[in-house]
Amino acid sequence: MNEIIFNNATRIAVAGLQAAIMVAIVRRRSHRQFPFFLAYAGYSALIDTLLTVIGVDARHQPKWFHFYSSTQVIYTVLGVLAMHESFRKALRPYFLGKRWFHFLVPGVVLVILLLCGWKALRQSPAQSEYATLLYLAAYLASDYMRAAIFGLFAILVIFWHARWQPCAFGVMKGFGFYTIVGMLADLLRSDFGTKSLWFFVYAPSVAYIVACLIWLGAFLQREPETRSSQTGSLADLDEILELLTRLKKARE
């Protein structure tokens, strides 16, 4: 299949799925709990629709390269913010009173940005190649950031035996899945070259559609019922956390 036709087809599918995700979030009344993920889904639907209407593969068209690059930077920022809000929602109960918890994800992001920036500055590209180098550095940084946040999340969930929360966990699973597949595609291309070109071209797009299905399923799924009599139950979690925060402020 022609790559441009494939990309346009996947963009149409993604735009439709992201629109469905937005509807599911609003109908579930989760827009206040996941505002950044809602913004991410809306932005994705808008940009994929726009790129399809333009009808070109912006990555390979010089006049569209800067536009495409800027959209990917915004994608990365909104994606990291969406992961951060799900990270906090799922794990905040296990770090009550520990202020450093709020700096875990920002700290990971800062370290990766510094490392990628340092690596990019070590190279001395020609002036005409500088924009391409920055784009590649940002592209790698986005993958590393999502992978690191997802890895840290998985470790902490296993360590604390965290209570299952469909939406928060679904958001993290979707980001983790398509990031891992994308990094695997990059790795295979660097190691095997053109022999794995088909995987590099098609697998990330398919993985992103699967991620959208994971997200949609998460927001269509009902929250698990919890009983206050259960040991370690976290029923009415947001209300409990709000009450504890007020009590802490009152003591101060």
C-alpha positions as CSV (number, residue, x, y, z in Angstrom):
1,M,0.0,0.0,0.0
2,N,1.2,3.5,-0.8
3,E,2.6,5.1,2.3
4,I,0.7,8.4,1.8
5,I,-2.6,6.6,1.3
6,F,-1.9,4.5,4.4
7,N,-1.1,7.6,6.5
8,N,-4.3,9.4,5.4
9,A,-6.3,6.3,6.2
10,T,-4.8,6.0,9.6
11,R,-5.3,9.7,10.3
12,I,-9.0,9.4,9.4
13,A,-9.3,6.4,11.8
14,V,-7.5,8.2,14.6
15,A,-9.5,11.4,14.2
16,G,-12.7,9.4,14.4
17,L,-11.6,7.4,17.4
18,Q,-10.3,10.5,19.2
19,A,-13.7,12.2,18.6
20,A,-15.4,9.2,20.1
21,I,-13.0,9.3,23.1
22,M,-13.9,12.9,23.7
23,V,-17.6,12.1,23.7
24,A,-17.0,9.2,26.1
25,I,-15.0,11.4,28.5
26,V,-17.8,14.0,28.5
27,R,-20.6,11.5,28.9
28,R,-18.7,9.9,31.7
29,R,-18.3,13.4,33.3
30,S,-14.6,12.8,33.6
31,H,-13.5,16.0,31.9
32,R,-12.7,17.6,35.2
33,Q,-10.5,14.7,36.2
34,F,-8.8,14.3,32.9
35,P,-8.7,17.8,31.3
36,F,-5.3,17.4,29.7
37,F,-6.2,14.0,28.2
38,L,-9.4,15.6,26.8
39,A,-7.3,18.4,25.3
40,Y,-4.9,15.8,23.9
41,A,-7.8,13.9,22.2
42,G,-9.3,17.1,20.8
43,Y,-6.0,18.3,19.5
44,S,-5.3,14.9,17.9
45,A,-8.7,14.8,16.2
46,L,-8.2,18.4,14.9
47,I,-4.6,17.9,13.6
48,D,-5.2,14.5,12.0
49,T,-8.3,15.9,10.2
50,L,-6.3,19.0,9.1
51,L,-3.4,16.9,7.7
52,T,-5.8,14.6,5.9
53,V,-7.5,17.6,4.3
54,I,-4.1,19.1,3.3
55,G,-3.6,15.7,1.6
56,V,0.2,15.6,1.8
57,D,2.7,13.8,3.9
58,A,4.0,16.8,5.8
59,R,7.1,15.0,7.0
60,H,8.5,14.8,3.5
61,Q,7.3,18.2,2.1
62,P,9.8,21.0,2.9
63,K,7.1,23.7,3.0
64,W,5.1,21.7,5.6
65,F,8.0,20.5,7.6
66,H,8.0,23.2,10.2
67,F,4.3,23.0,10.6
68,Y,4.4,19.3,11.1
69,S,7.3,19.6,13.6
70,S,5.4,22.2,15.7
71,T,2.3,19.9,15.8
72,Q,4.5,17.1,17.1
73,V,5.9,19.3,19.9
74,I,2.4,20.2,21.0
75,Y,1.5,16.5,20.8
76,T,4.4,15.7,23.1
77,V,3.6,18.4,25.7
78,L,-0.1,17.5,25.9
79,G,0.8,13.7,26.0
80,V,3.2,14.2,28.9
81,L,0.6,16.4,30.8
82,A,-2.1,13.7,30.2
83,M,0.2,11.0,31.5
84,H,1.1,13.1,34.5
85,E,-2.5,13.7,35.5
86,S,-3.3,9.9,35.3
87,F,0.0,9.2,37.1
88,R,-1.1,11.4,40.0
89,K,-4.7,10.2,40.1
90,A,-3.7,6.6,40.3
91,L,-0.8,6.9,42.8
92,R,-1.5,10.0,44.9
93,P,-3.2,8.0,47.7
94,Y,0.0,6.1,48.3
95,F,2.1,9.2,48.7
96,L,-0.1,11.4,51.0
97,G,2.0,14.0,52.8
98,K,5.0,13.4,50.6
99,R,5.4,16.6,48.6
100,W,8.3,15.2,46.5
101,F,5.8,12.9,44.8
102,H,4.6,15.9,42.8
103,F,8.1,16.3,41.3
104,L,8.6,12.7,40.2
105,V,7.3,13.1,36.6
106,P,8.6,16.7,36.1
107,G,12.0,15.5,37.4
108,V,12.0,12.6,34.9
109,V,11.0,14.9,32.0
110,L,13.7,17.5,33.0
111,V,16.5,14.9,33.1
112,I,15.6,13.4,29.7
113,L,15.3,16.9,28.1
114,L,18.7,17.8,29.5
115,L,20.3,14.6,28.2
116,C,18.8,14.9,24.8
117,G,19.7,18.5,24.5
118,W,23.3,17.8,25.6
119,K,23.5,15.0,23.0
120,A,22.2,17.3,20.3
121,L,24.6,20.1,21.1
122,R,27.5,17.8,20.9
123,Q,26.9,17.4,17.2
124,S,27.9,20.2,14.7
125,P,25.4,20.0,11.8
126,A,25.4,22.3,8.8
127,Q,23.1,25.3,9.1
128,S,20.6,23.6,6.7
129,E,20.5,20.5,8.8
130,Y,20.0,22.2,12.1
131,A,16.2,22.2,12.0
132,T,16.2,18.5,11.2
133,L,18.6,17.7,14.0
134,L,16.3,19.6,16.5
135,Y,13.3,17.7,15.2
136,L,15.0,14.3,15.6
137,A,16.2,15.3,19.1
138,A,12.7,16.3,20.1
139,Y,11.3,13.1,18.6
140,L,13.6,10.9,20.6
141,A,13.0,12.9,23.7
142,S,9.3,12.5,23.4
143,D,9.7,8.7,23.2
144,Y,12.1,8.6,26.1
145,M,9.9,10.7,28.3
146,R,6.7,8.7,27.7
147,A,8.6,5.4,28.1
148,A,10.3,6.6,31.4
149,I,7.0,7.9,32.8
150,F,5.2,4.6,31.9
151,G,8.1,2.5,33.3
152,L,8.1,4.5,36.6
153,F,4.3,4.2,36.8
154,A,4.4,0.4,36.3
155,I,7.1,0.0,39.0
156,L,5.1,2.0,41.5
157,V,1.8,0.2,40.7
158,I,3.4,-3.2,41.2
159,F,5.2,-2.1,44.4
160,W,2.0,-0.6,46.0
161,H,-0.4,-3.1,44.5
162,A,-2.4,0.0,43.4
163,R,-6.1,-0.3,43.1
164,W,-7.3,-0.6,39.5
165,Q,-8.7,2.6,38.1
166,P,-10.0,2.0,34.5
167,C,-9.5,5.5,33.1
168,A,-6.2,6.4,34.7
169,F,-4.7,3.0,34.0
170,G,-6.1,2.9,30.5
171,V,-4.6,6.3,29.6
172,M,-1.2,5.0,30.8
173,K,-1.5,1.7,29.0
174,G,-2.3,3.4,25.7
175,F,0.6,5.8,25.9
176,G,2.9,3.0,27.0
177,F,1.9,0.6,24.2
178,Y,2.3,2.8,21.3
179,T,5.5,4.3,22.7
180,I,7.1,0.9,23.1
181,V,6.1,-0.2,19.6
182,G,7.5,3.1,18.1
183,M,10.8,2.7,19.9
184,L,11.0,-0.9,18.8
185,A,10.4,0.2,15.2
186,D,13.3,2.7,15.5
187,L,15.5,0.1,17.0
188,L,14.9,-2.4,14.3
189,R,15.4,0.1,11.5
190,S,18.8,1.2,13.0
191,D,19.9,-2.4,13.4
192,F,18.5,-4.0,10.3
193,G,18.0,-1.1,7.9
194,T,15.7,-1.5,5.0
195,K,15.0,-5.1,5.9
196,S,12.6,-3.9,8.7
197,L,11.4,-0.7,6.8
198,W,7.9,-2.0,6.5
199,F,7.7,-2.4,10.3
200,F,9.1,1.1,10.8
201,V,6.5,2.6,8.4
202,Y,3.4,0.8,9.4
203,A,3.7,-0.6,13.0
204,P,3.7,2.8,14.9
205,S,0.5,4.0,13.1
206,V,-1.3,0.7,13.8
207,A,-0.1,0.8,17.4
208,Y,-1.5,4.3,17.8
209,I,-4.9,3.1,16.5
210,V,-4.7,0.2,19.1
211,A,-3.8,2.8,21.8
212,C,-6.9,4.8,20.8
213,L,-9.0,1.7,21.2
214,I,-7.5,1.1,24.6
215,W,-8.4,4.7,25.6
216,L,-11.9,4.4,24.3
217,G,-12.5,1.1,26.1
218,A,-11.2,2.6,29.3
219,F,-13.6,5.5,29.3
220,L,-16.5,3.3,28.3
221,Q,-15.8,0.9,31.1
222,R,-17.5,1.2,34.4
223,E,-15.6,2.1,37.5
224,P,-15.2,-1.0,39.8
225,E,-17.6,-1.0,42.7
226,T,-15.9,-0.6,46.1
227,R,-17.2,-1.0,49.6
228,S,-16.1,0.9,52.6
229,S,-15.9,-2.3,54.6
230,Q,-13.3,-3.8,52.4
231,T,-9.7,-3.7,53.7
232,G,-7.7,-1.0,52.1
233,S,-10.8,0.2,50.1
234,L,-10.3,3.6,48.4
235,A,-14.0,4.3,47.8
236,D,-14.9,8.0,47.2
237,L,-11.2,8.5,46.8
238,D,-11.4,12.2,45.7
239,E,-13.6,13.1,48.6
240,I,-11.2,11.4,51.1
241,L,-8.2,13.2,49.6
242,E,-10.0,16.5,49.7
243,L,-10.9,16.0,53.3
244,L,-7.4,15.1,54.3
245,T,-6.0,18.1,52.4
246,R,-8.4,20.4,54.3
247,L,-7.5,18.9,57.7
248,K,-3.8,19.3,56.9
249,K,-4.3,23.0,56.0
250,A,-6.3,23.5,59.2
251,R,-3.5,22.1,61.3
252,E,-1.0,24.4,59.7
